[in-house]
Amino acid sequence: MIHAPVNFLGLPDEWSGLERSRVVILPLPYEHTTSYGKGTVRGPEEILKASRYLELYDEELDSEAYRSTNGIATCPSINFGPDCVDSEAVEAIRAGVSALIGQGKFVVCIGGEHTVAVGAAQAHTQFFDDLTVLQLDAHSDLRQEYEENPYSHATVMARIYDFNRNIVQVGIRSQSAEEATFIKDNSINTIYDAGIRLGRYDRGKKRFSPQDCRKPADSRFRCKRTGPCSNIISPAIHRLKVDLQTHRLCLFAPVRRPELSWLIVRMPGLCFTS
């Protein structure tokens, strides 16, 4: 049996070297504040494992996306020691992401709990003028503190809002009264799940069916690319036609979700081939 290399997509050396690849995967196995459903620290490892069983050809792009980016490199994970938590962890991520952006790379961070997004967003905000942070999530994560910790997974967007006021939230369906007030007082662009389902945000276009994001992925034999993430996010990016500088995936517990791996390669693929 031939075993694929242990990197994203199991790519051979010629398509996974850091110097040549325009896209890099940065695993962030950080877990410190998760309050329910532990295991996010193993998320990057499991996503990388699942990615090796994907078909590489994308019929929508009519290409193998990694070729349009001169490859996809997988960086070593950032090492979060016992004392590297909260603000120290955020700074370690910011520094690591900044170093890769400085090399001209399109950086994909995979976590790990939501807190990893703060350092990644801070690094990109420092490099790119007028950057908008698009959050696709169920929770608004705008508490100032949670369980007496300002760097909790439940405060991520509040910490990002501290240095970047251009945030857009999509799919929100769970928040506190404090967060709802914060959104109204600061006129934050928040698109609620209920509003999407009821068609409140339609502009004469066919809206997504709720069933589109509830179809389970069938991972028998070869991993397939359908599921709650790919069915919603890829069409949304096509609609928005945004200049996507980066994206990050986080708070994935160690379960086999191959469509998450495909989403990682689809996003930069859309940017480099369209």
N, C-alpha and C positions, 0 to 999 in steps of 0.2 A: 504493500500500500504506500502510495506517495502522500506525504504529509505537507500541507501548505505552510509557508513560513508564518511565524507568530507575529504578524503585523496586520494592519487594517486591510481587509480584502485578501490577505494572503498573497500579496504581490511579490514577484521576484525582485532581486536586487536592482535590476536596471530600471524598475518603475517605482522603487520605494526609497531611493537615496535622498538624503536631506538636501544636498547641494543642488540637485536637478529639480526636485519636486516643487511645484508652486503652492501646493496645499500640504499642510502638516496637521497631524492629529496629536493633540496634547492630552494624555490621560491625567485626570485629576481625582485620584482616589481619596477624597476628603469626606469624612463623616465625623461631625462633632455635636451637632445640635438637633439631629432628627428626633422627633418626638413620638413618632408612630411608624411601625414598619421599618425596622433597622435593616441594613444591608447595602446601602448606597455606596459604601466604600468599595464594593466588588463590582459596581456597575461598569466601569471602564473595561475591566478584564473580560466580563461576560459579553459586552458589545463587540470587543475585538474578536473573541472566539466565534461568535455567531456570524460575523462579517465574512469569515473565510468560506462560508457555505453559500454565498450569494452568487447568482449569475452576474457577470460583469457587464453584459450588454444591456443598454437602456433603450427600449424601442421608442420612447418619447423623444429622446435626444438623438436617436439613430447613431449611437456611438457607445464606446466604452469610455465612460466619463474620465477615468484616470489618465487616459491618453491626451485629452485636451488640456490637462493641467501639468503635463510632463511628469506625471506620477503623483503619488500620495505617500508622504513619509510619515512614519509613526515614531514620535519622540519617546524617550524614556519618561516614565511617570515622575511627577514632582514628588519628592519624598517629604511627607508631612510628619515630622517627629512629634513626640508627646507634648512638646511645648509650642509647636507651630499650629496654633489655633486662633480663631477669631481674627483680629486685625493683622496678626503675624501671618496667618494663612492667606489672607487677602493680598497682602503685600508680596508674598512669595509668588502667588499666581500672577499678579500684575507685572512683576519683574520678568517672570518666565515668558509671558505672552508678549511683553514689550520687546524682548530680545529677538523673538521670532518675527514680529512685525518689522523690526529694524532690518531684518534680512530680506524683506520684501515678500514674506510668506502670507498666505491666506490661512489663518489659524482657526482650527476647529477644536474646541475644548469639550471633553466628555467627562462628566462627573458621575458619582459624587453628588453631595447634597446641593441645594440651591445656592448656598453661600458662594460657591465657586464662580458664579456669574458676576459677582461684584468686582473682583480683581480683573477678570477678562474685560468687562465693560469699561473699567477705568483705564486700562491700557489702550483700548481702541479709541476712547474719547480723547485721550492725550495726543493720539496720532492723526485723527481724522476730524476736520472741522464740521460742525453742524451734523454730527452723528445722531441718528435716532435709534433708540433701543426698542426693539419689538419683542414683547413678552407674550408667548402663547402658553396659557396656564389656566388652571381652575381657580387658583387663589391669587388675590391681588398682592399679597406679600408687602403691604405698605405700613405695617405696624412699626412704631419707633423702637419698641423693644418687645421681646417675647421670652417669657421665663427669665426675665431680668438680664437678657443678653441682646445688645443692639446689633450683633452679628449673627443672629439666629436665621435659620432658613425661612422664617416667616417675616423677616425684615428686609429681604434682599432688594426689593424695588425702592424701598425708602432710602437705603444706603446708596443705590444708584442715582436716585433723584437728588441726593446731596450734591453730586457733581455734574449731573446731566439732566436737565429739565425736559428734554425731548424724549418722552417715553410714550409708547402706545401699548395698551393691554388688550388682548383678544381672548375670548372664551371664559371670562371670569364668571364663576358661579358660587363662590364661597368667600365671605369677607366679614370683618367685624364692623360694628357701627362706627368705630374710630376711623377705619379705613374708608368707609363710604363717605364720611364727612371730609376726610382729607382729599379725596378725589373731587368732590364738589367744590371745596374751597380753593383748590389749585387748578381747576379746569383741566384735569388730566384726561386724556383720550382713552377711555375705557369702554370696550365693546363687550357687553355681557352675553353669556351663553343663551340666556332666555330671549334676549333681543334678536340674536341670530336665528333661533328656532322659530320665533314669531314673525320674522321678516321685517323687523324694524329698521334694519340697515340696508335693505334692498334698494337698488337704484336702477330698476328696470332690467336686472339680470337674473338669470336663474340662480336661486340660492342653493346651498348645499342641503341635502337631506340629512336629518339627524342620524339616519341609518348608515350614512356613509362613514361615520367615525366610530361605529360600533361593530364592524365586521372583524372577527378574530382572524389573525394571520394563520395560514395553514403552512406549517413548517415540515410537513412530511416530505421525505426524499430530499429535494432541494428547497432551500428557504425561498419563500415568495416575498414580494415587495408590497403587499397590501396590508392595511391595518389602520388604526385610528390616527396615526401620525401622517403616513404618506397620503392617505385619501383626502386630507384636509389641507395640509401645509403646502404641498407642491402646487395645487391649483391656486392657492391663495397667493403664493409668490408670483406666479404667472400673472395674476390679476394686478397685483400691486406694482409689478415691474420695478422693484426697488433695486438700488445699487447696494447689493448685499456685501458688506465688508467682512463679516464674520457671522458665525452662528455657534450656539453652544447647546449641548444636550446634557441635562443633569437630573438628578433625583430618580435614577433608574435603579431599582433594586435588582439583585442577581437573578433575573428570570430570562428565559430565552425569548427575545423579541427581535427577530431578524429584520423586521421592517424598520426598526430604529437604525440599524447599520446602513440600510439602503438610503434612508433619509439623509444621513451624513454625507454620502457621496452624491446624492441627487442635488443638494443645495449648491455646492460650488460648481457642479456640472452645469446647472442652469446659468450660472454667472459667466462661465468661461466659454460656453457654446452658443449663447443667445446674443 
